[in-house]
């Protein structure tokens, strides 16, 4: 809800800047560019988030003590670490078979 309100506020600010650019001689290009960048980043932010994977990864992955609840699926998630590459993998904890 807050995310939608912030996106709406930034979009309205950008629209206001564009209207001011068209109707007045005051240069609002600076704020318009920054608001456009902020709006673009907020809209693309959700695409960067990856949901937890299914199934426990095999060797050389090691389970860590880190666990949290995924904000989208509301499922518990366990973090696995690959010591060879430093990569981290997020796995839904309900899929763990030990």
NORUR-V832688 format. One line per field, one symbol per residue. ss: DSSP state (H for helix, E for strand, L for the rest). phi: phi as a letter, one per 20 degrees, with the letter a starting at -180 (. if undefined). A space follows every 10 residues. Layout:
BEGIN
ss = ???
phi = ???
END
This chain:
BEGIN
ss = LHHHHHHHHH HHHHHHHHHH HHHLLLLLHH HHHHHHHHHH HHHHHHHHLL LLELLLLLLL EEEEEEEEEL LLLLLEEEEE EELLLLLEEE EEHHHLLL
phi = .fgfffffff ffffffffff ffeceffdfg ffffffffff fffegffffd ffednffege fcfdefbbef feemdfcded cdffdnfdcd cgffefcc
END
